[in-house]
Amino acid sequence: MNKILLGIGVISLMLGVKMIYDARPIVKQYFSFGDENEATLGIKILGFLFAIVGGILLYFNV
C-alpha cells in the first residue's frame, strides 16, 4: 500500500510542478476563451494544490 501511495504522490507532485511551470502554454493549447490570465491563474493554483498533496503523500510514506 505504501508503494502505491508513494507512486501517486510522485505523479501528483510532478503534475503539479508541470502545471505551474507551463500554465500559459496549457491554456493556449486546450482552452479558447478570451480571458487567458484568469485561466492561467486557475491552472497555477490547481498545480500548486497537486504539488502540496503530492508532497504530503511523499512525506508520510518515505
C-alpha positions as CSV (number, residue, x, y, z in Angstrom):
1,M,0.0,0.0,0.0
2,N,2.9,2.4,0.8
3,K,4.4,1.9,-2.7
4,I,1.1,2.7,-4.3
5,L,0.7,5.9,-2.3
6,L,4.3,6.8,-3.0
7,G,3.7,6.4,-6.7
8,I,0.6,8.6,-6.6
9,G,2.5,11.2,-4.6
10,V,5.3,11.3,-7.1
11,I,2.9,11.6,-10.0
12,S,0.9,14.2,-8.3
13,L,3.9,16.3,-7.4
14,M,5.3,16.1,-11.0
15,L,1.9,17.0,-12.5
16,G,1.6,20.0,-10.1
17,V,5.1,21.3,-11.0
18,K,4.3,20.8,-14.7
19,M,1.1,22.7,-14.4
20,I,2.7,25.6,-12.5
21,Y,5.6,25.9,-14.9
22,D,3.7,25.5,-18.2
23,A,0.4,27.2,-17.3
24,R,0.2,29.6,-20.2
25,P,1.0,27.0,-23.0
26,I,-1.5,24.6,-21.4
27,V,-4.2,27.3,-21.5
28,K,-3.4,28.3,-25.1
29,Q,-3.5,24.7,-26.2
30,Y,-6.6,23.4,-24.5
31,F,-8.8,26.4,-23.9
32,S,-10.1,29.0,-26.4
33,F,-11.8,31.7,-24.4
34,G,-10.9,35.4,-24.1
35,D,-9.5,35.8,-20.6
36,E,-6.3,33.9,-20.7
37,N,-4.9,35.5,-17.5
38,E,-7.7,34.1,-15.3
39,A,-7.3,30.6,-16.8
40,T,-3.6,30.7,-16.2
41,L,-4.1,31.7,-12.6
42,G,-6.6,28.8,-12.2
43,I,-4.1,26.3,-13.7
44,K,-1.3,27.6,-11.4
45,I,-3.5,27.3,-8.3
46,L,-4.6,23.8,-9.3
47,G,-0.9,22.8,-9.9
48,F,0.0,24.2,-6.5
49,L,-2.6,22.1,-4.8
50,F,-1.4,19.0,-6.7
51,A,2.1,19.7,-5.6
52,I,1.1,20.1,-2.0
53,V,-0.9,16.9,-2.0
54,G,2.0,15.0,-3.7
55,G,4.5,16.4,-1.2
56,I,2.3,15.4,1.8
57,L,2.0,11.9,0.4
58,L,5.7,11.6,-0.1
59,Y,6.5,13.0,3.3
60,F,4.3,10.5,5.1
61,N,5.3,7.4,3.0
62,V,9.1,7.7,3.0
